[in-house]
């Protein structure tokens, strides 16, 4: 059948962080345009754009950093101890 993939090569992982960053950059460009369209001053729109750009840069840094850490330690998020919380099996009662 044409178009079938070989089972020996895994499909490439989607770049979800890249998608999030692209949408954030798009929003950084769109928000000032909408603000100016609705009558906000250009200085206010520029301030909003700078604020969004700063938040986007910080989020990009943190997302890429978490990706590197996950690759380094082999964390896949399932059964690797990454998710914490839930029910504790030992009872912890105060001492009377």
DOMI-364563 format. One record per residue: residue number from 1; x, y, z of N, C-alpha, C in turn; residue in three letters. Coordinates in pm, whole numbers, padded with zeros to 5 digits. Atoms other than C-alpha are relative to their C-alpha. Last residue first. Layout:
! DOMI-364563
<rec num="NUM" n_px="X" n_py="Y" n_pz="Z" ca_px="X" ca_py="Y" ca_pz="Z" c_px="X" c_py="Y" c_pz="Z" residuo="ALA"/>
...
//
This chain:
! DOMI-364563
<rec num="96" n_px="00077" n_py="-00054" n_pz="-00114" ca_px="-00195" ca_py="01257" ca_pz="07167" c_px="00087" c_py="00017" c_pz="00122" residuo="UNK"/>
<rec num="95" n_px="-00032" n_py="00073" n_pz="-00123" ca_px="00029" ca_py="01220" ca_pz="06860" c_px="-00078" c_py="00065" c_pz="00113" residuo="UNK"/>
<rec num="94" n_px="-00075" n_py="-00075" n_pz="-00102" ca_px="-00133" ca_py="01351" ca_pz="06544" c_px="00019" c_py="-00084" c_pz="00125" residuo="UNK"/>
<rec num="93" n_px="00090" n_py="-00058" n_pz="-00100" ca_px="-00233" ca_py="01096" ca_pz="06285" c_px="00082" c_py="00077" c_pz="00100" residuo="UNK"/>
<rec num="92" n_px="-00078" n_py="-00092" n_pz="-00083" ca_px="-00052" ca_py="01011" ca_pz="05965" c_px="-00098" c_py="00068" c_pz="00094" residuo="UNK"/>
<rec num="91" n_px="00081" n_py="-00093" n_pz="-00080" ca_px="-00198" ca_py="00708" ca_pz="05799" c_px="00093" c_py="00085" c_pz="00084" residuo="UNK"/>
<rec num="90" n_px="-00028" n_py="00006" n_pz="-00145" ca_px="00025" ca_py="00560" ca_pz="05533" c_px="-00089" c_py="00098" c_pz="00073" residuo="UNK"/>
<rec num="89" n_px="00035" n_py="00131" n_pz="-00052" ca_px="-00121" ca_py="00502" ca_pz="05185" c_px="00026" c_py="-00012" c_pz="00149" residuo="UNK"/>
<rec num="88" n_px="-00115" n_py="00055" n_pz="-00073" ca_px="-00134" ca_py="00861" ca_pz="05075" c_px="-00041" c_py="-00132" c_pz="00061" residuo="UNK"/>
<rec num="87" n_px="00026" n_py="00061" n_pz="-00129" ca_px="-00396" ca_py="00948" ca_pz="04814" c_px="00128" c_py="-00057" c_pz="00060" residuo="UNK"/>
<rec num="86" n_px="00089" n_py="00114" n_pz="-00006" ca_px="-00323" ca_py="01186" ca_pz="04534" c_px="-00009" c_py="-00053" c_pz="00141" residuo="UNK"/>
<rec num="85" n_px="00126" n_py="-00029" n_pz="-00065" ca_px="-00023" ca_py="01407" ca_pz="04499" c_px="-00085" c_py="-00126" c_pz="00005" residuo="UNK"/>
<rec num="84" n_px="00001" n_py="00026" n_pz="-00143" ca_px="00261" ca_py="01387" ca_pz="04258" c_px="-00138" c_py="00033" c_pz="00055" residuo="UNK"/>
<rec num="83" n_px="00124" n_py="-00051" n_pz="-00057" ca_px="00287" ca_py="01353" ca_pz="03886" c_px="-00006" c_py="-00039" c_pz="00146" residuo="UNK"/>
<rec num="82" n_px="00011" n_py="-00142" n_pz="00031" ca_px="00644" ca_py="01317" ca_pz="03771" c_px="-00124" c_py="00059" c_pz="00064" residuo="UNK"/>
<rec num="81" n_px="-00010" n_py="-00079" n_pz="-00121" ca_px="00702" ca_py="00988" ca_pz="03946" c_px="-00013" c_py="00149" c_pz="-00023" residuo="UNK"/>
<rec num="80" n_px="-00140" n_py="-00030" n_pz="-00029" ca_px="00782" ca_py="00805" ca_pz="03625" c_px="00016" c_py="00086" c_pz="00124" residuo="UNK"/>
<rec num="79" n_px="-00063" n_py="00099" n_pz="-00085" ca_px="00452" ca_py="00626" ca_pz="03584" c_px="00145" c_py="00029" c_pz="00035" residuo="UNK"/>
<rec num="78" n_px="00085" n_py="00112" n_pz="-00035" ca_px="00342" ca_py="00835" ca_pz="03291" c_px="00079" c_py="-00100" c_pz="00082" residuo="UNK"/>
<rec num="77" n_px="00124" n_py="-00044" n_pz="-00062" ca_px="00486" ca_py="01183" ca_pz="03250" c_px="-00091" c_py="-00112" c_pz="00041" residuo="UNK"/>
<rec num="76" n_px="00103" n_py="-00004" n_pz="00103" ca_px="00752" ca_py="01082" ca_pz="02999" c_px="-00135" c_py="00038" c_pz="00058" residuo="UNK"/>
<rec num="75" n_px="00136" n_py="-00010" n_pz="-00052" ca_px="01046" ca_py="01168" ca_pz="03217" c_px="-00098" c_py="00004" c_pz="-00115" residuo="UNK"/>
<rec num="74" n_px="00084" n_py="00104" n_pz="00058" ca_px="01373" ca_py="01042" ca_pz="03075" c_px="-00141" c_py="00001" c_pz="00053" residuo="UNK"/>
<rec num="73" n_px="00033" n_py="00099" n_pz="-00101" ca_px="01588" ca_py="01249" ca_pz="03309" c_px="-00093" c_py="-00108" c_pz="-00050" residuo="UNK"/>
<rec num="72" n_px="-00119" n_py="00038" n_pz="-00076" ca_px="01765" ca_py="01457" ca_pz="03044" c_px="-00031" c_py="-00115" c_pz="00096" residuo="UNK"/>
<rec num="71" n_px="-00085" n_py="00082" n_pz="00086" ca_px="01469" ca_py="01463" ca_pz="02807" c_px="00121" c_py="-00052" c_pz="00077" residuo="UNK"/>
<rec num="70" n_px="00071" n_py="00125" n_pz="00024" ca_px="01233" ca_py="01582" ca_pz="03080" c_px="00082" c_py="-00092" c_pz="-00089" residuo="UNK"/>
<rec num="69" n_px="-00007" n_py="00081" n_pz="-00123" ca_px="01484" ca_py="01843" ca_pz="03193" c_px="-00068" c_py="-00135" c_pz="-00020" residuo="UNK"/>
<rec num="68" n_px="-00137" n_py="00048" n_pz="-00015" ca_px="01526" ca_py="01972" ca_pz="02838" c_px="00014" c_py="-00089" c_pz="00123" residuo="UNK"/>
<rec num="67" n_px="-00025" n_py="00102" n_pz="00102" ca_px="01150" ca_py="01992" ca_pz="02788" c_px="00140" c_py="-00058" c_pz="00015" residuo="UNK"/>
<rec num="66" n_px="00065" n_py="00122" n_pz="-00046" ca_px="01108" ca_py="02174" ca_pz="03122" c_px="00017" c_py="-00113" c_pz="-00102" residuo="UNK"/>
<rec num="65" n_px="-00078" n_py="00053" n_pz="-00112" ca_px="01367" ca_py="02429" ca_pz="03012" c_px="-00061" c_py="-00130" c_pz="00052" residuo="UNK"/>
<rec num="64" n_px="-00119" n_py="00065" n_pz="00057" ca_px="01194" ca_py="02478" ca_pz="02677" c_px="00086" c_py="-00063" c_pz="00110" residuo="UNK"/>
<rec num="63" n_px="00042" n_py="00120" n_pz="00074" ca_px="00864" ca_py="02543" ca_pz="02854" c_px="00120" c_py="-00074" c_pz="-00058" residuo="UNK"/>
<rec num="62" n_px="00039" n_py="00104" n_pz="-00095" ca_px="01021" ca_py="02779" ca_pz="03111" c_px="-00043" c_py="-00129" c_pz="-00071" residuo="UNK"/>
<rec num="61" n_px="-00118" n_py="00045" n_pz="-00075" ca_px="01203" ca_py="02986" ca_pz="02848" c_px="-00036" c_py="-00117" c_pz="00092" residuo="UNK"/>
<rec num="60" n_px="-00081" n_py="00077" n_pz="00094" ca_px="00897" ca_py="03004" ca_pz="02625" c_px="00123" c_py="-00056" c_pz="00069" residuo="UNK"/>
<rec num="59" n_px="00064" n_py="00131" n_pz="00017" ca_px="00684" ca_py="03111" ca_pz="02920" c_px="00080" c_py="-00088" c_pz="-00095" residuo="UNK"/>
<rec num="58" n_px="-00018" n_py="00075" n_pz="-00124" ca_px="00927" ca_py="03391" ca_pz="03008" c_px="-00061" c_py="-00140" c_pz="-00012" residuo="UNK"/>
<rec num="57" n_px="-00141" n_py="00038" n_pz="-00010" ca_px="00943" ca_py="03510" ca_pz="02647" c_px="00026" c_py="-00083" c_pz="00126" residuo="UNK"/>
<rec num="56" n_px="-00026" n_py="00105" n_pz="00098" ca_px="00564" ca_py="03505" ca_pz="02615" c_px="00145" c_py="-00049" c_pz="00008" residuo="UNK"/>
<rec num="55" n_px="00061" n_py="00123" n_pz="-00053" ca_px="00522" ca_py="03701" ca_pz="02939" c_px="00026" c_py="-00116" c_pz="-00095" residuo="UNK"/>
<rec num="54" n_px="-00077" n_py="00043" n_pz="-00116" ca_px="00767" ca_py="03962" ca_pz="02815" c_px="-00053" c_py="-00129" c_pz="00060" residuo="UNK"/>
<rec num="53" n_px="-00126" n_py="00055" n_pz="00050" ca_px="00603" ca_py="03981" ca_pz="02472" c_px="00087" c_py="-00049" c_pz="00116" residuo="UNK"/>
<rec num="52" n_px="00027" n_py="00134" n_pz="00054" ca_px="00263" ca_py="04022" ca_pz="02636" c_px="00128" c_py="-00065" c_pz="-00052" residuo="UNK"/>
<rec num="51" n_px="00033" n_py="00088" n_pz="-00112" ca_px="00392" ca_py="04313" ca_pz="02844" c_px="-00026" c_py="-00143" c_pz="-00046" residuo="UNK"/>
<rec num="50" n_px="-00125" n_py="00029" n_pz="-00071" ca_px="00558" ca_py="04472" ca_pz="02543" c_px="-00023" c_py="-00093" c_pz="00119" residuo="UNK"/>
<rec num="49" n_px="-00080" n_py="00088" n_pz="00084" ca_px="00238" ca_py="04442" ca_pz="02339" c_px="00131" c_py="-00038" c_pz="00069" residuo="UNK"/>
<rec num="48" n_px="00060" n_py="00134" n_pz="-00007" ca_px="00030" ca_py="04587" ca_pz="02622" c_px="00081" c_py="-00099" c_pz="-00081" residuo="UNK"/>
<rec num="47" n_px="-00027" n_py="00055" n_pz="-00134" ca_px="00269" ca_py="04880" ca_pz="02649" c_px="-00057" c_py="-00139" c_pz="00016" residuo="UNK"/>
<rec num="46" n_px="-00140" n_py="00041" n_pz="00000" ca_px="00254" ca_py="04934" ca_pz="02273" c_px="00039" c_py="-00059" c_pz="00136" residuo="UNK"/>
<rec num="45" n_px="-00008" n_py="00124" n_pz="00079" ca_px="-00126" ca_py="04935" ca_pz="02287" c_px="00143" c_py="-00051" c_pz="-00003" residuo="UNK"/>
<rec num="44" n_px="00060" n_py="00108" n_pz="-00079" ca_px="-00119" ca_py="05190" ca_pz="02568" c_px="00007" c_py="-00133" c_pz="-00071" residuo="UNK"/>
<rec num="43" n_px="-00092" n_py="00028" n_pz="-00110" ca_px="00125" ca_py="05411" ca_pz="02376" c_px="-00054" c_py="-00113" c_pz="00088" residuo="UNK"/>
<rec num="42" n_px="-00112" n_py="00082" n_pz="00048" ca_px="-00088" ca_py="05380" ca_pz="02063" c_px="00101" c_py="-00033" c_pz="00109" residuo="UNK"/>
<rec num="41" n_px="-00112" n_py="-00079" n_pz="00050" ca_px="-00388" ca_py="05507" ca_pz="02258" c_px="00111" c_py="-00092" c_pz="-00051" residuo="UNK"/>
<rec num="40" n_px="-00105" n_py="-00014" n_pz="-00101" ca_px="-00684" ca_py="05274" ca_pz="02286" c_px="00115" c_py="00080" c_pz="-00061" residuo="UNK"/>
<rec num="39" n_px="-00019" n_py="-00133" n_pz="-00054" ca_px="-00965" ca_py="05345" ca_pz="02041" c_px="00102" c_py="00017" c_pz="00110" residuo="UNK"/>
<rec num="38" n_px="00107" n_py="-00040" n_pz="-00091" ca_px="-01115" ca_py="05010" ca_pz="01950" c_px="00029" c_py="00128" c_pz="00076" residuo="UNK"/>
<rec num="37" n_px="00127" n_py="00000" n_pz="00074" ca_px="-00895" ca_py="04960" ca_pz="01644" c_px="-00115" c_py="00049" c_pz="00087" residuo="UNK"/>
<rec num="36" n_px="00002" n_py="-00125" n_pz="00076" ca_px="-00589" ca_py="05057" ca_pz="01852" c_px="-00130" c_py="00013" c_pz="-00078" residuo="UNK"/>
<rec num="35" n_px="00011" n_py="-00111" n_pz="-00095" ca_px="-00667" ca_py="04779" ca_pz="02098" c_px="-00005" c_py="00135" c_pz="-00071" residuo="UNK"/>
<rec num="34" n_px="00140" n_py="-00005" n_pz="-00046" ca_px="-00735" ca_py="04532" ca_pz="01817" c_px="-00018" c_py="00116" c_pz="00098" residuo="UNK"/>
<rec num="33" n_px="00082" n_py="-00042" n_pz="00114" ca_px="-00400" ca_py="04608" ca_pz="01653" c_px="-00145" c_py="00015" c_pz="00042" residuo="UNK"/>
<rec num="32" n_px="-00014" n_py="-00145" n_pz="00020" ca_px="-00222" ca_py="04592" ca_pz="01989" c_px="-00085" c_py="00053" c_pz="-00116" residuo="UNK"/>
<rec num="31" n_px="00060" n_py="-00078" n_pz="-00109" ca_px="-00375" ca_py="04248" ca_pz="02058" c_px="00020" c_py="00150" c_pz="-00019" residuo="UNK"/>
<rec num="30" n_px="00141" n_py="-00030" n_pz="00023" ca_px="-00293" ca_py="04095" ca_pz="01719" c_px="-00059" c_py="00092" c_pz="00106" residuo="UNK"/>
<rec num="29" n_px="00017" n_py="-00090" n_pz="00114" ca_px="00087" ca_py="04109" ca_pz="01726" c_px="-00145" c_py="00044" c_pz="-00017" residuo="UNK"/>
<rec num="28" n_px="-00076" n_py="-00122" n_pz="-00028" ca_px="00132" ca_py="03968" ca_pz="02075" c_px="-00012" c_py="00100" c_pz="-00114" residuo="UNK"/>
<rec num="27" n_px="00080" n_py="-00082" n_pz="-00091" ca_px="-00146" ca_py="03721" ca_pz="01996" c_px="00070" c_py="00130" c_pz="00035" residuo="UNK"/>
<rec num="26" n_px="00112" n_py="-00051" n_pz="00077" ca_px="00046" ca_py="03588" ca_pz="01696" c_px="-00088" c_py="00091" c_pz="00086" residuo="UNK"/>
<rec num="25" n_px="-00057" n_py="-00108" n_pz="00081" ca_px="00354" ca_py="03556" ca_pz="01915" c_px="-00109" c_py="00063" c_pz="-00087" residuo="UNK"/>
<rec num="24" n_px="-00027" n_py="-00112" n_pz="-00090" ca_px="00150" ca_py="03356" ca_pz="02165" c_px="00058" c_py="00119" c_pz="-00076" residuo="UNK"/>
<rec num="23" n_px="00128" n_py="-00064" n_pz="-00032" ca_px="00010" ca_py="03133" ca_pz="01891" c_px="00021" c_py="00121" c_pz="00091" residuo="UNK"/>
<rec num="22" n_px="00049" n_py="-00067" n_pz="00122" ca_px="00362" ca_py="03063" ca_pz="01763" c_px="-00133" c_py="00071" c_pz="00025" residuo="UNK"/>
<rec num="21" n_px="-00076" n_py="-00124" n_pz="00017" ca_px="00482" ca_py="02993" ca_pz="02118" c_px="-00046" c_py="00075" c_pz="-00124" residuo="UNK"/>
<rec num="20" n_px="00044" n_py="-00096" n_pz="-00102" ca_px="00208" ca_py="02740" ca_pz="02180" c_px="00069" c_py="00134" c_pz="-00018" residuo="UNK"/>
<rec num="19" n_px="00135" n_py="-00044" n_pz="00036" ca_px="00281" ca_py="02565" ca_pz="01851" c_px="-00052" c_py="00104" c_pz="00099" residuo="UNK"/>
<rec num="18" n_px="-00012" n_py="-00092" n_pz="00113" ca_px="00653" ca_py="02554" ca_pz="01928" c_px="-00135" c_py="00053" c_pz="-00044" residuo="UNK"/>
<rec num="17" n_px="-00050" n_py="-00126" n_pz="-00056" ca_px="00580" ca_py="02400" ca_pz="02265" c_px="00012" c_py="00104" c_pz="-00110" residuo="UNK"/>
<rec num="16" n_px="00110" n_py="-00070" n_pz="-00064" ca_px="00363" ca_py="02137" ca_pz="02097" c_px="00044" c_py="00132" c_pz="00061" residuo="UNK"/>
<rec num="15" n_px="-00065" n_py="-00108" n_pz="-00074" ca_px="00638" ca_py="02029" ca_pz="01858" c_px="-00109" c_py="00086" c_pz="00064" residuo="UNK"/>
<rec num="14" n_px="00045" n_py="-00135" n_pz="00035" ca_px="00478" ca_py="01702" ca_pz="01751" c_px="00068" c_py="00103" c_pz="00089" residuo="UNK"/>
<rec num="13" n_px="00084" n_py="-00057" n_pz="-00105" ca_px="00692" ca_py="01392" ca_pz="01800" c_px="-00044" c_py="00140" c_pz="-00041" residuo="UNK"/>
<rec num="12" n_px="-00060" n_py="-00112" n_pz="-00074" ca_px="00821" ca_py="01238" ca_pz="01480" c_px="-00099" c_py="00057" c_pz="00101" residuo="UNK"/>
<rec num="11" n_px="00039" n_py="-00129" n_pz="00057" ca_px="00669" ca_py="00901" ca_pz="01390" c_px="00060" c_py="00114" c_pz="00081" residuo="UNK"/>
<rec num="10" n_px="00115" n_py="-00060" n_pz="-00068" ca_px="00872" ca_py="00603" ca_pz="01508" c_px="-00037" c_py="00134" c_pz="-00065" residuo="UNK"/>
<rec num="9" n_px="-00025" n_py="-00140" n_pz="-00029" ca_px="01092" ca_py="00434" ca_pz="01246" c_px="-00123" c_py="00061" c_pz="00069" residuo="UNK"/>
<rec num="8" n_px="-00126" n_py="-00015" n_pz="-00072" ca_px="01092" ca_py="00053" ca_pz="01253" c_px="00029" c_py="00145" c_pz="00038" residuo="UNK"/>
<rec num="7" n_px="00021" n_py="00012" n_pz="-00145" ca_px="00722" ca_py="00019" ca_pz="01171" c_px="00128" c_py="00020" c_pz="00078" residuo="UNK"/>
<rec num="6" n_px="-00074" n_py="00112" n_pz="-00052" ca_px="00777" ca_py="00156" ca_pz="00820" c_px="-00019" c_py="-00005" c_pz="00152" residuo="UNK"/>
<rec num="5" n_px="-00129" n_py="-00026" n_pz="-00063" ca_px="00509" ca_py="00395" ca_pz="00722" c_px="00065" c_py="-00130" c_pz="00043" residuo="UNK"/>
<rec num="4" n_px="-00018" n_py="00065" n_pz="-00130" ca_px="00233" ca_py="00320" ca_pz="00478" c_px="00139" c_py="00029" c_pz="00052" residuo="UNK"/>
<rec num="3" n_px="00026" n_py="-00091" n_pz="-00112" ca_px="00174" ca_py="00580" ca_pz="00207" c_px="00014" c_py="-00065" c_pz="00135" residuo="UNK"/>
<rec num="2" n_px="-00078" n_py="-00123" n_pz="-00004" ca_px="00140" ca_py="00339" ca_pz="-00079" c_px="-00039" c_py="00084" c_pz="00121" residuo="UNK"/>
<rec num="1" n_px="00084" n_py="-00118" n_pz="00000" ca_px="00000" ca_py="00000" ca_pz="00000" c_px="00088" c_py="00125" c_pz="00000" residuo="UNK"/>
//
